[in-house]
Amino acid sequence: MRPGMMPPLAQPAGESELSERLYRMLLKWIRYADAQYADWPERPNSGHFFGGAYWYGIETAYTAMVFAAAARLGDYDERLTGLSREEVKAKAIRAIRYLGFTHDTGPEECVRTTSRNPYCSGKKWGGRGDTFFRASQTGTVVHAFGCAAWLLRDDLDDETKRLVEAVLVYYADRWSGEEPRSGVYYDTQCEENGWTAAGIGTAATLLPDHPRNAVWREAAERWAINSVSTPNDRIERVPGMTTVTFHPDYTAENHAFVHPSYMMAGISLRGYYALLLLMSDRDVPEALTRNNVPMYERTIKPWSSADGIPVPVQGQDWWYNVQHGALLCHAYMNVLHGDADAARLERASLEFAEKLQDSNSRGCLLEENGEACIVVAESYQTAKEMEFGSAHSLLVAYLLHRFGGPGAEPAEEADWRSRMNGVRHYPYGCAITHTTDRAFASFSWRSHVMATTLPRQGMWSVTPLYTNYTGEVEFADEPPSAAFNESKAIRTSRCTVREYGDGFGATADIERGRDGKLLQRVAFVSLPDGRTLYAEKIAVLRPCSVKRLATGTIGIRNERYSALAGYAAGFKTVTTPDGAKRYDGFYGKEPDVVDRFGPAPYVNVNGEVGYVTFGSAGMAYWNRHHYPKWKGVEDVLTLNERAAIDFAAPAELPAFAVLTVPNASAAETEAAAATTRLLTDPVADCVVVEADGWLLYANWNDKGRTSYRAAAPRSGTSVPLYEGGLRLTADEIVRTGTIEPAAAGYATSRHRLELLTDVVAGSGIDVDLLGGRLFATNDSPDSAVRIAVTETGTGRRVELAVGPKATAALPLEDRS
């Protein structure tokens, strides 16, 4: 490579609040990363980071890019790094040389160092001989490697420049002649297409005078535009779009379920090429951003929590603290699209990322003891190996702001809330979500059949287990398998979803076990005030031996980060009517603790969320310290646990229901339990729950409407009215009604009925609310009854006298 062949960098924009905060985090991280550096004696002036033999060369390339940016840009502060700027530059150059020598294009005898990863240890990187997935995935490494060299182009000797050019040309030539891939179910190809665009785009940007540059630029845009593609793009014959990587509702699946981390990759990975264009003062073509806005608007943005992380509505198989990757996605939408909500979310992610780092004494971004936190054992991945990817995300966001500007002014809280609140239905991704000021609720009926009710603190309070609410079953003498809906439920045999203006209801049937031993009928209802109802009926269809049946399972986050005391204080207090117990959260060190306790009418966790239960067979709290796969410190609360039981013949288990009350203290949960009633018989085909002016219901009978009748002792003279029937006697209240088939939902009470004169013993008054009219029938032979009906919203009150053996009608302006 001739000196000066790489184009000059554009003039960076001035520093902004965001760029300065990001840069400071990177400087603090350099102190940590420097401890992971080692010289490589096989060639002069060469070295590597984090062992030098991780997948694809990511560990050294991403870190080299951070060091190169710190050496070239920003208000460098040696007090934060512990290194002079010249030392940082020197180590970046050594890392670039190491990667160049050990790449497939380098000298044959130059291979990577020895490590515990046999796939990488003592071998080259670059993908020669690998399949598409592994070979193309080096695109992000090529980008980081090339960008590091570009930042330090004036400090590289000719040998190093030739090494860099060889790597870039190799990747661009290998993949420019290939076509982008399609895939949306199970394994979206959005990330593969995105990282391939990034790798080719790096060569196209940094080698503008190369004779094949035009071919590379066309190829990079072709791979980029196919990163976020839908069936509609194919139907509309959008030029250059030949793939489908997203469902029509802008969800996409990886690892067999809807996965926001990989959906964000559709924006971020091809965005690496967009960053290079900004750094060279060139326009970003539409191919690099097409469909960013509708995908972000419909999924990532409305799913995002207080820390900017989108809720994984079908569970998470990576670690929970992915604020750094979320921040980068929001940064792209902020800088490239001027999205004020993205500007707000980027700052939210940054605030949490800063506090996570401030909680660690070594400057690392995730875990102080990351080496001990195993993420994927078979891939030799721990939390330590997630450090350089997290730092790289911060760096790309920093460069976006330095070369693209500060972005939009962040949206105000009230404006943000008003736009995000509401119901969103994803029929292709098979999920529905509901956001309110108080909570985020979701239900998924495929891939992972589960539900979430997250309070204001989001996934810092409750985690999205694959088994949330729906639970797991283990049969004797059979290893549990997801394929048969045992260790988790991945499919339903029937599902109905009903949307309301500000809530939803869903029912689903889950056949569990080989040959469908159990039929678990579930329902989930989300109310406008943020509360939810989960209900289930389980039928034993075939003789079987159940080793364990646990439903109503809830993931409980129990982290300790000193700078995040309001979210991660290091303990959770669990309160039931029998008292309170504290459970400390930490990783390793001590055995797990499992406390089992009898059915309780309510459970509160740490004053953050309450659960009011009906029909529980037993409860348990699993205070976990050991995990086969680390995602964070995560306990498990089980609200309905059955021990081993043999079924010699088909049977029906009693209904189980739980009303979740987000943001509730222990006292508020106790009060909710006192005012919440299960109106239906535990063996009925439906569940009806009355809770503070709401009637929540679920009917699993799909053959027709189901009637219910519920009697309870009467207390007081005032009761809420719902559509249906009500009978009041001197000592009893009886509600009756019907529920449409295979449906779940709710009705609100817009009126209250008050008895102004009491009912005579032996008689009663029947009140029917039908179609906006109230009919009151007094069956007393000789005593009149006076009632009052009050509209709850306005306080408008109407009194009515009903004579003996008489019926009176009252029109109501609003339907209840």
Secondary structure, 3 states (H helix, E strand, C coil): CCCCCCCCCCCCCCCCHHHHHHHHHHHHHHHHHHCCEEECCCCCCCEEECCCCCHHHHHHHHHHHHHHHHHHCCCCCHHHHCCCHHHHHHHHHHHHHHHHHHECCCCCCCCCCCCCCCCCCCCCECCCCCCHHHHHCCHHHHHHHHHHHHHCHHHCCHHHHHHHHHHHHHHHHHHHCCCCCCCCCCCCCHHHHHHHHHHHHHHHHHCCCCCCHHHHHHHHHHHHHCCCCCHHHHHCCCCCCCCCCCCCCCCCEECCEECHHHHHHHHHHHHHHHHHHHHCCCCCCHHHCCCHHHHHHHHHHHHECCCCCECCCCCCCCCCCCHHHHHHHHHHHHHHHCCHHHHHHHHHHHHHHHHHHHCCCCCCCCCCCHHHCEEEHHHCEEHHHHHHHHHHHHHHHHHHHHHHCCCCCCCCHHHHHHHHCEEEEECCCCEEEEECCCCEEEEECCCCCEEEEECCCHHHCEECCCCECCCEEEECCCCCCHHHCCCCCCCCCEEEEEEECCEEEEEEEEEECCCCCEEEEEEEEECCCCCEEEEEEEEECCCEEEEEEEEEEEEEECCECHHHCCCCECEEEEEECCEEEEEECCCCCCCCEEEEECCCCEEEECCCEEEEEECCCCEEEEECCCCCCCCCCEEEEEEEEECCEEECCCEECCCEEEEEEECCCHHHHHHHHHHEEECCCCCCCEEEEEECCEEEEEECCCCCCEEEEEEEECCCCEEEECCEEEEEECCEEEEEEEECCCEEEEEECCEEEEECCCCCCCCEEEEEEECCEEEEEECCCCCCEEEEEEECCCCCEEEEEECCCEEEEEECCCCC
